[in-house]
Amino acid sequence: MNEPEWTDFRFFLEVARTGKVSSAGERLGVEHSTVSRRINRLEQSLGSVLFDRRRNGFYLTDAGKALVPHAERMENALLGALEEHMNQSSVVYGTVRVGTPEAFGIHVLAPSIVELNAQQPDLHVELMAQPQFPSLVTREVEILVTLEPPQIGRYIVARLAEVDYFFYSSRTYLDSNAPIHELSDIGNHDLVDYVHDGSLSERYRILDELVSEPRRRFTSTSVLAQREAVAAGLGIALLTPYVAAGRPDLVNLFPDQPQITRTLWLAAPEDLFRTRRIRVVWDFIREVVTKYPQLLRG
């Protein structure tokens, strides 16, 4: 039996985390055929089938699941050695994958990345801003901004910020529909909301907490699509200040009091948190929400 090479384990971890050979190849900067060849070689070296290969992706077998923590320890040992070597300098390098709610990533974090880039030009942030929270378990991301902090596993978790939600509409809609004087009037109007089919976190089921029987006119998994529908005059939606910021075509119906407040959490695997690149990005995200509170609170 040939001894497996460390680089084969890198390929294994990327396929385990992404579930696709093509995605792993993109992350590693190689062709997907190279990834497949390296996975096959590792399986031959270990004498085990690590993935169940299906048309829609690669799924870990029991042997593959058992190998993940060992491969991650190897990865962390290498990162630790590099960190120790680089600690002699103030320079931080490498890639950090950050997962955030869609609008938070786009309107709060992304515009601020230029500041981090100026401080650490060799540090690269991959931002996954999407309605569905990416997975820390599979290391799809290394830092996660989330409404749902992980309850099981070895993670560092910190409260990031409180986020207010307000009812917004367009002047066009308000001018052509019954007047709104108080919160109870909302139930008589067309509403714009998330699609609640199980694909999104239950923490997005906010409207139901305020309106007993919401009259949904339009739904989308994207809050940015919801915002545009509201701006076009389709109805009323619960939005955060950073979604509505800079949009004079949106009217805050009750600006003096947020209708509901949610907590954003910051989480990262405990082992990765010890690495300098993770801590630098972690601290930067906390700095951003402290610097721009008007984007989060009313």
MIZAFI-907724 format. One line per 3 residues: number of its first residue (from 1); for each residue x, y, z of N, C-alpha, C, O. Coordinates in steps of 0.001 Angstrom, whole numbers. Each point is the difference from the previous one (the first is absolute). Layout:
<rs>
NUM> X,Y,Z,X,Y,Z,X,Y,Z,X,Y,Z ~ ...
</rs>
This chain:
<rs>
1> 851,-1203,0,-851,1203,0,883,1248,0,918,105,813 ~ -1187,844,-1719,747,1244,-49,-452,933,1116,-1185,75,326 ~ 2153,636,254,-335,961,1044,-739,1186,-623,451,536,-1012
4> -1583,-115,1599,-708,1161,-542,807,1279,222,748,107,972 ~ -901,856,-1873,672,1281,119,-927,1005,687,-1222,-77,-123 ~ 1835,1030,856,-815,1000,695,-898,762,-969,-1156,279,318
7> 1671,56,-1484,-801,774,-940,-1263,-742,-426,-1001,627,-347 ~ 1041,-1965,373,-1212,-761,-314,-1087,267,1043,-1186,35,-326 ~ 1597,150,1569,-975,286,1056,-610,1386,-183,-1160,221,349
10> 1934,708,-892,-554,1320,-300,-1126,-129,-1019,-1055,616,151 ~ 1282,-1414,-1181,-1028,-216,-1019,-1217,-683,630,-1141,353,-298 ~ 1391,-1320,1159,-1083,-698,682,-854,972,812,-1228,-47,-70
13> 1872,929,841,-744,936,843,-840,957,-830,-1136,299,367 ~ 1669,181,-1469,-762,935,-824,-1215,-662,-625,-1062,617,-80 ~ 1196,-1865,-367,-1154,-710,-550,-1008,-290,1110,-1207,103,-217
16> 1692,-462,1396,-896,-257,1133,-782,1256,361,-1170,-86,371 ~ 1800,1246,-473,-639,1257,398,-940,549,-1057,-1032,585,328 ~ 1379,-768,-1584,-830,564,-1069,-990,-998,-573,-1045,393,-519
19> 1362,-1684,605,-874,-1019,-560,105,-142,-1504,-719,-797,-603 ~ 1608,1563,-6,133,-51,-1463,1473,73,-388,761,790,560 ~ -371,-1612,-1515,1376,6,-488,316,1335,-683,1095,539,156
22> -2052,-19,-904,225,1260,-721,230,1154,969,889,825,-214 ~ -1691,-766,1282,150,1080,987,1325,-117,736,662,1002,268 ~ -277,-2239,60,1287,-209,662,1139,439,-908,970,601,461
25> -1087,-901,-1752,1020,413,-952,135,1509,-77,1110,525,-93 ~ -2250,183,132,35,1468,-42,719,550,1221,800,929,-108 ~ -1089,-1507,1278,646,470,1223,1502,-253,-23,789,807,491
28> -414,-1929,-1065,1415,-390,8,759,502,-1223,1224,-112,-67 ~ -1953,664,-896,653,544,-1190,494,-1053,-970,1015,192,-670 ~ -1744,-1329,592,392,-1075,-915,-1229,-479,-774,-1130,366,326
31> 1359,-1185,-1350,-1099,-575,-770,-718,-1065,837,599,-628,873 ~ -1896,436,-1156,-776,-989,751,541,-1413,-206,-133,-858,871 ~ 746,626,-2034,573,-1328,-261,1159,-287,953,220,-1144,399
34> 518,2195,-42,1102,-160,956,-548,-376,1370,567,-846,692 ~ -1663,1474,-306,-618,-315,1297,-438,-1458,21,278,-724,955 ~ -962,295,-2009,-465,-1390,-61,1169,-979,86,-75,-1015,692
37> 1140,1328,-1395,1164,-887,-5,628,-90,1402,409,-1075,438 ~ -342,2213,251,610,-6,1333,-883,-723,1013,512,-667,898 ~ -1826,790,-1032,-907,-723,899,121,-1505,-235,53,-785,947
40> -10,401,-2209,158,-1427,-323,1307,-537,564,43,-1115,521 ~ 1015,1896,-623,1292,-445,510,-27,-158,1525,577,-943,542 ~ -1249,1871,141,-89,-92,1462,-797,-1230,409,373,-704,939
43> -1464,446,-1638,-812,-1181,322,804,-1283,-207,-97,-938,792 ~ 885,906,-1853,838,-1179,-247,1065,-152,1085,286,-1113,440 ~ 298,2229,-11,1035,-54,1032,-563,-488,1330,659,-747,723
46> -1896,1177,-399,-610,-361,1277,-781,-1306,-66,-316,-602,1026 ~ 15,179,-2234,-784,-1219,-149,-1442,167,433,-635,-950,458 ~ 115,2178,-606,-1380,289,414,-678,891,-1033,646,814,-660
49> -1950,-980,534,-797,901,-835,-453,1149,892,-709,-214,983 ~ 1114,1417,-1322,-253,1159,850,-1255,769,-394,-585,702,824 ~ 169,-833,-2086,-1163,743,-480,-967,-905,-746,392,-912,-728
52> -1659,1199,936,-1060,-597,-801,-240,964,-1157,-542,1086,203 ~ 933,-1465,-1395,-61,877,-1166,-1384,-66,-631,-410,-1037,-521 ~ -301,2153,574,-1343,76,-576,-14,1084,-1070,938,788,-122
55> -2009,-764,-642,-83,966,-1096,-22,1435,515,488,910,-670 ~ -1052,-708,1860,-106,1363,526,1102,354,989,-73,1043,650 ~ 1095,-1891,-522,1106,358,876,656,-1194,661,-406,-1146,-193
58> 1435,1443,983,743,-1013,744,-447,37,1459,-32,1064,617 ~ -311,-2224,-71,-452,-101,1382,942,-909,779,378,-1072,-474 ~ -2,1510,1671,927,-771,814,-585,-1346,393,-1152,-86,426
61> 1948,-958,-570,-365,-1305,550,364,5,1486,534,989,503 ~ -816,-2079,196,374,-81,1415,1512,120,160,491,631,936 ~ 241,-1250,-1866,1464,92,50,450,1435,-233,950,471,625
64> -1639,221,-1532,341,1396,-268,-275,888,1193,805,867,339 ~ -1956,-1087,304,-341,796,1183,1015,-218,1116,353,935,718 ~ 111,-2166,-578,983,-304,1044,1345,653,-290,760,301,921
67> -465,-83,-2205,1287,572,-375,41,1519,175,1074,565,205 ~ -2224,100,-284,-39,1466,30,738,600,1201,863,854,-202 ~ -1161,-1263,1445,703,641,1131,1510,-203,-31,749,882,420
70> -290,-2035,-912,1440,-243,-98,630,921,-1040,1076,556,221 ~ -1751,-400,-1351,514,876,-1046,6,1457,465,909,763,-326 ~ -1935,-392,1091,-58,1376,499,1105,269,1008,531,1110,45
73> -171,-2100,765,1106,184,928,1317,207,-757,845,798,404 ~ -691,-1530,-1504,1183,198,-832,1,1414,-585,1027,679,-17 ~ -2180,-257,-453,-129,1336,-579,327,1063,1041,732,948,-282
76> -1274,-1106,1481,220,987,1057,1452,35,450,523,1059,345 ~ 133,-2233,-348,1415,-45,374,836,798,-1004,921,724,381 ~ -1254,-866,-1663,711,749,-1027,-264,1492,141,923,810,-73
79> -2197,-447,278,-344,1416,161,692,577,1227,472,1137,-18 ~ -416,-1939,1092,657,463,1212,1476,261,-219,548,980,505 ~ 100,-1864,-1266,1419,184,-296,222,1267,-819,937,759,251
82> -1806,-543,-1227,111,1209,-817,-256,1244,832,685,1011,-153 ~ -1698,-1090,1054,-308,1129,876,1194,352,872,347,1171,151 ~ 279,-2194,423,1142,232,886,1139,663,-777,685,887,510
85> -498,-1329,-1736,1049,580,-824,-321,1452,-349,880,860,15 ~ -2149,-598,-330,-391,1337,-444,-169,979,1146,-60,1206,-236 ~ -19,-1693,1488,-170,880,1146,1169,958,172,-98,994,719
88> 1189,-1297,-1376,1138,899,61,-280,1281,-787,750,972,92 ~ -1821,-982,-854,-378,1150,-813,-1433,390,321,-774,-815,502 ~ 421,2074,-795,-1373,458,207,-895,-374,-1165,-1206,247,39
91> 1781,-841,-1077,-755,-358,-1201,-830,-1257,264,486,-964,592 ~ -1730,988,-1034,-885,-1162,77,-350,-385,-1433,-346,860,-809 ~ 435,-2133,500,-296,-424,-1362,-910,-1219,39,-179,-637,1038
94> -391,329,-2207,-869,-1165,-111,-1415,400,-367,-280,1169,-267 ~ -603,-2144,256,-1405,192,-358,-888,-357,1181,231,-997,684 ~ -1247,1819,-450,-989,-272,1038,-1376,37,-645,-388,1005,-596
97> -347,-2099,715,-1355,-78,-554,-998,438,1068,-54,-574,1088 ~ -736,1601,-1415,-947,582,948,-1414,-170,-540,-280,380,-1137 ~ -606,-943,1939,-1403,-130,-370,-839,1002,768,183,172,1206
100> -1103,493,-1896,-864,994,641,-1406,-64,-585,-186,-547,-1087 ~ -801,1092,1782,-1290,217,-647,194,881,-1235,906,832,-45 ~ -1751,-1022,-932,179,633,-1306,241,1508,76,1044,481,-442
103> -1992,262,996,94,1460,-23,1100,514,917,628,1012,-312 ~ -379,-1680,1434,1080,417,896,1339,-70,-728,809,925,80 ~ -589,-2009,-776,1253,-150,-725,162,1037,-1093,1086,545,-198
106> -2177,-273,-514,63,905,-1147,72,1460,426,784,767,-558 ~ -1593,-373,1542,-122,1414,340,830,448,1200,260,1193,154 ~ 153,-2114,686,777,377,1184,1460,-417,-144,906,820,153
109> -684,-2104,-449,1367,-507,15,776,314,-1286,1125,498,58 ~ -1723,-788,-1212,729,166,-1267,548,1413,-205,1157,135,-398 ~ -1938,933,653,556,1343,-210,1168,328,931,767,922,-278
112> -624,-1659,1373,1049,286,977,1272,-804,-251,1039,283,596 ~ -1115,-1285,-1476,1155,-870,-227,1199,779,-507,1142,-408,208 ~ -1397,1539,-881,1110,816,-494,893,458,1153,1211,143,-172
115> -1806,88,1349,790,403,1167,914,-1129,453,1167,223,324 ~ -1715,-1451,-306,812,-1150,387,1100,-252,-1020,1127,-339,359 ~ -1462,507,-1625,985,-212,-1059,1160,988,105,1148,-340,-286
118> -1463,1560,699,1058,1000,169,930,-371,1154,1203,258,-45 ~ -1790,-876,1091,793,-383,1161,803,-1273,-267,1156,-116,408 ~ -1789,-840,-1100,614,-1313,-222,-181,-394,-1470,-890,-791,-313
121> 1702,1320,-578,-190,-265,-1438,201,-1457,-400,-435,-401,-1080 ~ 1084,-405,1927,220,-1409,-334,-1089,-912,581,70,-1222,-129 ~ -1069,1830,766,-1106,-767,580,-1200,98,-933,-439,1096,-348
124> -85,-2244,-52,-1102,-53,-966,-1254,-532,676,19,-1074,602 ~ -1118,1833,-703,-1283,-405,575,-909,-510,-1109,-245,701,-982 ~ -256,-1924,1141,-1033,-546,-885,-1335,145,718,-231,-645,1023
127> -638,1482,-1550,-1270,301,654,-1129,-810,-616,-252,79,-1202 ~ -422,-856,2035,-1185,-742,-425,-1210,645,654,-382,-350,1116 ~ -221,1306,-1835,-1161,725,495,-1242,-580,-662,-240,230,-1186
130> -543,-976,1942,-1133,-705,-584,-1075,-230,1062,299,0,1195 ~ -1560,-196,-1629,-1081,-209,972,205,-1234,875,-272,37,1200 ~ 756,-1141,-1801,241,-1218,778,1368,99,664,1001,291,-655
133> -969,-537,1962,1275,91,697,916,-1134,-432,-393,-1163,89 ~ 1619,1469,-561,941,-1061,-351,457,-740,1249,-220,456,1123 ~ 854,-1598,-1331,296,-909,1105,1402,195,566,984,45,-739
136> -912,71,2067,1283,-40,697,471,-1439,159,1200,-273,12 ~ -2150,-638,109,328,-1403,253,863,-560,-1118,998,-672,260 ~ -1374,944,-1493,750,-507,-1149,1102,968,-439,643,-209,-1029
139> -431,1258,1808,996,1026,-304,-273,666,-1347,919,434,-694 ~ -2196,-364,346,-377,765,-1192,437,1452,190,397,676,-949 ~ -481,-215,2200,558,1295,395,775,-210,1293,-165,-1005,691
142> 1016,1982,-384,806,-87,1225,-470,971,1074,268,-192,1186 ~ -973,1238,-1615,-653,924,919,-1433,163,-479,-252,121,-1199 ~ -679,-118,2134,-1409,99,-367,-685,1103,797,65,24,1230
145> -728,896,-1948,-902,973,604,-1399,-581,-153,-442,-265,-1118 ~ -249,68,2219,-1230,-791,-70,-1037,460,1022,331,602,1021 ~ -1582,-899,-1322,-1085,205,959,-136,-1198,929,-683,72,1022
148> 1337,-1179,-1382,-108,-1246,764,1391,-486,414,647,-696,-784 ~ -164,1032,1977,1324,-470,417,14,-1511,157,-989,-575,455 ~ 2083,-84,-821,59,-1464,153,-143,-409,1454,604,603,886
151> -1402,-1628,-647,-251,-482,1361,840,-1215,350,208,-303,1175 ~ 276,-393,-2196,767,-1230,221,1324,117,-744,40,486,-1131 ~ 1023,-922,1754,1308,21,-644,945,963,691,-394,759,886
154> 1638,-804,-1304,1044,824,613,170,1284,-819,755,47,-971 ~ -1482,991,1398,20,1269,-702,214,1145,982,-385,-77,1167 ~ 1005,1132,-1666,44,1267,714,-1185,813,-502,-130,227,-1203
157> -739,214,2115,-1206,733,-379,-63,1296,799,243,8,1207 ~ -570,1088,-1889,-113,1295,666,-1192,767,-561,-319,-95,-1185 ~ -327,851,2055,-1083,868,-448,613,1126,-830,908,688,466
160> -1388,-498,-1671,554,1003,-893,-753,1325,81,615,1049,192 ~ -1941,-1086,-336,-762,1247,-30,-1488,-288,105,-457,-1109,-276 ~ -287,2126,680,-1455,-41,-57,-429,711,-1280,531,1057,-340
163> -1499,-1648,-368,-463,553,-1268,-1500,280,88,-787,-874,364 ~ 408,2102,-701,-1410,394,36,-676,-251,-1346,629,81,-1055 ~ -1913,-384,1117,-819,-157,-1209,-1151,1000,56,-612,202,1048
166> 325,427,-2203,-1073,972,-120,-875,-349,-1204,445,-664,-936 ~ -1678,1117,979,-876,-157,-1159,280,1120,-1000,-27,1183,340 ~ 298,-1587,-1586,240,961,-1075,-1009,-227,-1120,-460,-1117,-239
169> 135,2207,-434,-830,-69,-1199,468,1094,-954,973,703,275 ~ -1671,-567,-1390,313,1071,-947,-1095,1053,75,-1122,-286,418 ~ 1454,1497,-821,-1005,1063,-18,-1114,-352,-976,-1164,322,238
172> 1521,-987,-1341,-1010,-405,-989,-1042,-906,629,-1200,189,-197 ~ 1665,-1177,956,-940,-922,637,-852,731,1023,-1215,-191,48 ~ 1843,1025,769,-725,684,1064,-1056,945,-556,-1065,165,595
175> 1358,456,-1734,-947,954,-582,-1221,-676,-611,-1035,639,-185 ~ 1150,-1927,-128,-1103,-681,-687,-687,-1059,861,-801,-783,-510 ~ 1103,750,1802,-609,-978,897,-476,659,1287,269,1173,259
178> -981,-1960,538,-568,519,1244,1104,543,905,1103,-546,28 ~ -1394,1620,715,1016,604,859,459,-945,1115,-743,-880,435 ~ 1972,1082,10,577,-808,1078,337,937,1149,884,849,-111
181> -1600,-1016,1213,206,866,1161,688,-737,1152,716,605,798 ~ -942,-1900,-723,581,-771,1099,327,-1406,-494,-407,-410,-1087 ~ 1162,-324,1927,504,-1307,-401,-1117,-961,-401,182,-806,-912
184> -1321,880,1572,-1100,-925,-299,-543,181,-1413,-639,-908,-531 ~ 877,2051,-81,-483,242,-1366,770,-826,-1034,-493,-225,-1105 ~ 1701,-229,1462,846,-722,-946,-683,-1266,-513,167,-372,-1162
187> -933,-284,2023,-656,-1245,-384,-983,151,-1142,-387,-997,-611 ~ -31,2221,304,-952,235,-1087,690,350,-1317,-656,391,-965 ~ 1973,-532,930,746,413,-1181,784,-1157,-616,238,-1026,639
190> 157,1221,-1898,836,-981,-699,1401,22,599,559,1061,277 ~ -6,-2255,-84,1298,-120,652,1004,-740,-877,-358,-863,-802 ~ 1593,1219,976,1116,-632,-708,847,-708,1051,312,579,1041
193> 61,-1834,-1309,625,-797,1056,934,-1046,-607,136,-105,-1219 ~ 502,-662,2098,829,-1128,-412,-868,-1187,-418,-1145,-131,431 ~ 1706,-720,-1270,-609,-1295,-310,267,-912,1190,1151,-188,393
196> -2193,-371,176,168,-884,1157,-324,-1436,-413,-1088,-515,260 ~ 2069,-112,-911,-192,-1380,-455,977,-957,664,150,-1145,-427 ~ 518,1622,1480,960,-840,699,1429,190,-451,925,-505,636
199> -727,1239,-1745,1363,192,-503,744,1092,756,1228,59,-41 ~ -1968,803,729,615,1086,751,-167,-222,1494,-856,-768,438 ~ 1683,1450,331,-67,-87,1458,-1356,483,506,-588,928,-555
202> 110,-1561,1602,-1250,432,633,147,1389,602,-1003,660,275 ~ 2234,-202,-65,222,1337,541,-434,1080,-983,-139,1163,379 ~ -80,-1543,-1655,-512,946,-976,-1536,84,33,-599,797,-723
205> -14,-1606,1549,-1468,34,93,-403,1117,972,-534,-252,1081 ~ 802,1460,-1490,-182,1157,880,-1400,583,-114,-595,400,1000 ~ 75,-352,-2208,-1291,642,-234,-1108,-649,819,-899,688,486
208> 958,-2012,-329,-1040,-719,743,-69,415,1464,-1029,-188,649 ~ 2113,750,-124,0,429,1398,-746,1315,195,-332,370,1126 ~ 71,334,-2227,-624,1324,91,-1397,53,-606,-830,809,414
211> 572,-1666,-1390,-1297,-3,-682,-596,-1397,113,639,-976,-392 ~ -1844,869,917,-595,-1314,267,-246,-805,-1275,284,-1197,-43 ~ -803,1839,-979,-248,-677,-1274,519,881,-1138,-775,716,-634
214> 2081,-767,377,592,879,-1018,-573,-249,-1393,-142,-1145,-429 ~ -181,2224,-266,-505,-88,-1371,1187,177,-951,255,1098,-496 ~ 456,-2186,254,1223,70,-803,-326,161,-1479,-694,-829,-589
217> 1197,1895,3,-223,270,-1422,1169,-526,-829,-172,-415,-1146 ~ 1371,441,1751,1207,-423,-705,973,-572,1019,160,550,1089 ~ 496,-1666,-1446,1002,-593,884,1262,-327,-787,-57,-286,-1196
220> 1190,331,1879,1281,-309,-637,985,-454,1064,-85,414,1156 ~ 1023,-1268,-1556,1074,-391,911,1006,1135,162,829,-40,909 ~ -889,1041,-1769,934,1116,23,-641,1248,584,-1038,454,-483
223> 1651,99,1517,-532,1232,579,225,1180,-948,-732,988,63 ~ 1726,-1079,-934,217,1076,-960,-1111,4,-1057,-411,1059,-476 ~ -65,-2243,119,-1154,-86,-914,-1243,558,684,-818,669,-631
226> 683,-948,1921,-1130,547,757,48,1530,2,-1017,666,-195 ~ 2197,-131,414,155,1466,19,-428,620,-1320,-695,1016,-21 ~ 1113,-1631,-1080,-351,555,-1303,-1495,-113,-277,-588,871,-641
229> -22,-1946,1127,-1450,-152,-178,-743,1079,781,-988,555,-481 ~ 1468,-264,1686,-617,1057,807,184,1351,-690,-946,783,-84 ~ 2138,-505,-404,269,1270,-680,-883,175,-1233,-350,1123,-362
232> -12,-2241,-286,-850,50,-1193,-1475,181,342,-832,169,-891 ~ 510,-205,2190,-1384,233,415,-819,-1249,231,-1230,56,-1 ~ 1905,-1208,205,-729,-1261,124,-589,-211,1391,-960,-756,152
235> 1516,1406,859,-538,-205,1343,938,532,1064,773,930,-231 ~ -860,-1549,1420,753,424,1183,884,-1154,447,-399,-1162,-83 ~ 1614,1484,561,910,-1050,460,756,453,1241,193,1192,237
238> 229,-2181,548,900,242,1131,1435,-10,-521,466,-1005,-537 ~ 224,2123,697,1365,108,-475,884,588,1091,-479,701,892 ~ 1766,-992,-970,970,587,916,493,1330,-576,-128,236,-1201
241> 688,629,2044,506,1283,-523,1032,-150,-1096,22,810,-927 ~ 846,-1830,998,1016,-115,-1048,-579,-479,-1325,640,169,-1038 ~ -1815,-753,1042,-658,-355,-1257,-669,1224,-616,-14,159,-1221
244> -539,705,2071,-734,1170,-491,880,1240,-146,-438,997,-575 ~ 1664,-1040,1080,872,1182,-14,225,519,-1421,216,-775,-932 ~ -271,2084,787,268,615,-1296,-1111,-172,-1010,206,199,-1197
247> -1388,-570,1674,-1127,-197,-911,-1124,969,352,-882,-351,783 ~ 892,1555,-1339,-1073,966,284,-1362,-447,-516,-1023,578,368 ~ 1002,-1610,-1225,-1281,-510,-499,-676,-929,999,-1093,-500,-264
250> 1736,263,1418,-599,-828,1047,-396,877,1189,746,894,400 ~ -1917,-1158,151,-528,782,1117,-71,-885,1242,-628,-1058,-20 ~ 1268,1493,1093,-76,-695,1285,-1325,397,656,-210,1167,332
253> -679,-2146,-147,-1350,301,466,-57,389,1472,-824,825,394 ~ 1698,-1418,421,29,306,1430,1460,203,429,572,-858,673 ~ 23,1972,-1056,1439,190,208,429,168,1448,1176,-178,319
256> -2103,515,559,376,273,1393,192,-1253,845,572,67,1087 ~ -1044,-1201,-1578,84,-1223,799,189,-1219,-896,-851,-278,-846 ~ 1947,-453,1017,164,-1223,-804,-1106,-1001,313,-419,-142,1149
259> -48,-551,-2192,-1069,-967,202,515,-1284,664,-735,-669,726 ~ 1996,338,-982,578,-1198,602,1530,127,-79,531,686,-874 ~ 154,-1347,1785,1468,50,21,539,-1422,49,-486,-841,756
262> 1495,591,-1574,644,-1315,-39,1473,160,381,573,1082,-128 ~ 26,-2178,596,1417,1,361,813,-693,-1087,-338,-1099,-441 ~ 1405,1750,20,963,-619,-896,1149,-556,834,479,645,934
265> -43,-1860,-1291,1080,-658,720,1175,-224,-929,-156,-87,-1218 ~ 1323,-4,1807,1227,-290,-726,528,-1334,514,93,-203,1211 ~ 256,-711,-2121,446,-1334,413,1146,-477,-884,72,329,-1184
268> 819,-1107,1782,1121,-595,-729,417,-1274,713,-137,-89,1220 ~ 649,-909,-1955,498,-1215,658,1119,347,981,865,831,-278 ~ -911,-1491,1427,947,288,1067,1447,-175,-446,867,798,357
271> -608,-1850,-1145,1381,-252,-409,500,1075,-966,1154,421,81 ~ -2026,24,-996,415,1028,-951,151,1366,652,777,833,-468 ~ -1514,-602,1539,27,1308,652,1391,333,524,326,1167,216
274> 481,-2181,-14,1361,230,496,915,567,-1092,1073,523,300 ~ -1496,-628,-1561,853,489,-1078,-182,1503,-168,-1089,539,192 ~ 2166,109,-548,16,1451,-24,-932,586,-1059,-675,996,262
277> 629,-1589,-1440,-831,542,-1077,-1475,-8,391,-742,914,-360 ~ 311,-1950,1100,-1396,-72,440,-278,1087,1030,-1031,670,-66 ~ 1936,-492,1010,-208,1008,1037,-7,1411,-580,-759,854,459
280> 1595,-605,-1461,34,1327,-612,-1333,315,-668,-529,1098,173 ~ -23,-2039,-930,-1278,234,-670,-1132,71,1024,-899,832,-124 ~ 940,-1692,1120,-997,19,1090,-43,1391,643,-1070,592,138
283> 2231,-82,249,64,1315,650,-445,1104,-946,-609,980,427 ~ 913,-1137,-1716,-400,1007,-971,-1525,71,-125,-566,1092,-60 ~ -92,-2240,22,-1470,-14,-94,-614,688,1212,-954,766,-137
286> 1490,-1031,1309,-512,643,1218,233,1512,-59,-836,784,449 ~ 1963,-393,-996,317,1423,-128,-966,695,-944,-404,1136,249 ~ 28,-1812,-1339,-906,589,-983,-1356,312,622,-519,1102,-182
289> -68,-2056,918,-1332,242,565,47,1054,1097,-1001,668,260 ~ 2146,-512,381,146,1053,1007,117,1369,-663,-484,1001,528 ~ 1129,-969,-1685,252,1251,-698,-1245,542,-701,-153,1213,-145
292> -740,-2113,-291,-1174,436,-758,-1302,-468,663,-758,-766,-595 ~ 499,1224,1821,-1212,-465,705,-1298,412,-687,-1021,-670,154 ~ 1052,1784,-924,-1217,474,-655,-521,-970,-1043,-1163,81,-397
295> 2025,-1013,-58,-435,-994,-986,-795,-1129,641,-677,-760,-691 ~ 760,654,2013,-605,-1123,702,-1177,398,885,-984,-732,103 ~ 1091,1887,529,-1047,439,910,-773,1165,-604,503,709,-871
298> -1725,-522,1344,-825,1057,-570,470,1376,387,-600,995,-408
</rs>
